[in-house]
């Protein structure tokens, strides 16, 4: 398990897939099974058997989040050195200066969709692109963004109405 700060009212965990080589591609079925197992264990450990949840996986990392109420979305992405992530962010409507900004925009875009069921507006993406604080409020919701073990970009968004 990877230790990470827990936002108020949410619980999340990140875990490397056991037995997988660091940064290696892992079969989608194995990633999904690991994420489902981690989510079930997190629900049991926290007593949050019901309520919103989200899960994500990339290469050998899985991530899950649960909350008592509200909306939650989580995303992790492997930071591939040759990935044109700045162009991806620009395509989404939020030009960025570097790969860090690109991964912040892209993981936010994915996590937002998981939480809210629609894609974020371009002005919200541009706000995220310009931000540098790991934990902040954007567009009326909270966002946590971190780089995990230098290899992964991680974003969690939530609204605890």
N, C-alpha and C positions, 0 to 999 in steps of 0.2 A: 504494500500500500504506500502511496505517496502522500506525505503530510502536506496539507494546505490549509490556509486560514478559512474558517467557517463564517459566512455572513450570518447576521442575526435572522433566526427563523428558518434557516435552510440547513440541510446536511448534504454534503457531497463527498465522493471519494473518487480517487484515480488509482488505477492498479495496472501494473505491467502484467502481461499475459505470462503465466508461469511456463518456463521452458523455452520461450521464444528468444531468439537472438536479439540483442539490443538494436532497435530501429528497423528490424526485419519486417518484411511484409508477412502478415498472418492471414490465413484463410478467413473469409468473411463469416463463415459458419462458426468458426472458433471464436472470433471476435464477438459475434452476437451472443453466443452461449456464455462467454465470460461476462459480458455486460449484464445479461439476464441474471446470472448467478450473483453478481455483485449487487445488483439492485435488490434482489430477494434478501440477501444477507443484510443490506443496509436497512431495509424496511423492518426486518425482524429485530435487529439490534436497537433501532430507534423507537419501535412501537408505532411507526407511521405506516400501518398496513394499508391505508387508503390515502388519497390525496394526490396532488400533482407529482409527476416524476418526469425525468428526461434521461436519456442515455446517448452516448456517443462512443465511437472507437476509431482509431487510426493506427495502422501498423500494429505495434505490440502494446498499445495503451488503450485502456477502456476507462470511461468516466460515467458516473451516474449521479443524479441529484434527486432529492425528495423534499417536499415541504408539506406543512399541515394544510395550507390553503393558498389560493392565488394561482399564479402561473409561473412556470420555471422552464428554462431551456438551457441546454449545455452543449458545447461543441469542443472537440479537440482535433487538431490537424498536425500532421508531421511537417516539420519545417524543412522541406527538401531544398537544398542549395540551388538546384537548377530550375525550380518552379517559378514561372513568371507571375508571382503573386501580385506584384504591383499592377500588372496589366489586368488581372482578375478584378482587383479593387476598382480600377478605372472603369472597367466594363460595367461594374455594379453601380457606378455613378459617384464614386468617392476617390478621386485621385490622391495618391499618397507619395511621400518622399522616399520611402524605403520598404524593405520586406517586413519590418516590424509593423508598420502601419497597414500593409497589405494583409498580413495575417490577422491583425486586430479587426479590420473591416470584414474579412471573409468569415472568421469564426463568429463574430457578432451577428452577421447576416444569417448564418445557419442556426445559431442558438435562438435568435429572435423568432425565426419561423417555427421552431419547435415549441416555443412558449406561446406564441400568439396566433399561429395558424395562417399568417400572411407575411409577405416580405416587408421589411422596413422601408420607409420612405427615403428617398435620396438625401434629403436634408438631414435626417437622423444619421445616415451612414457618413455623411461629411462631418457631422459633429463627433462621431466615434473616431474617424480618421484623424481629426485634429487633437484628440485627447491623448494624454500620456499617463494619467493616474491609474493605478491598478483597480481601485475600488471607487466607484462614483455613481451619481445619478445622471441618467441621460434620457431625454424624452419621457419623463414621468416614471421611469423604472430604474432599478438598480442594475449595475453591471460590474462584474469582476473579470479582469483580464490579466493573465499571467503567461510567462514562458515557463514551461515545466521541463526541468533537467536539460535545458538548452536545445532540446530536440522537438518540442511540441508547443504549439500555441493553444491556449485554453481560454474559453470565454463562458461565463455563466451569466444569464440575465433572468430577472425575476420581478414580479409585481405581486405584493402580498396584500391585495385589497381586502 
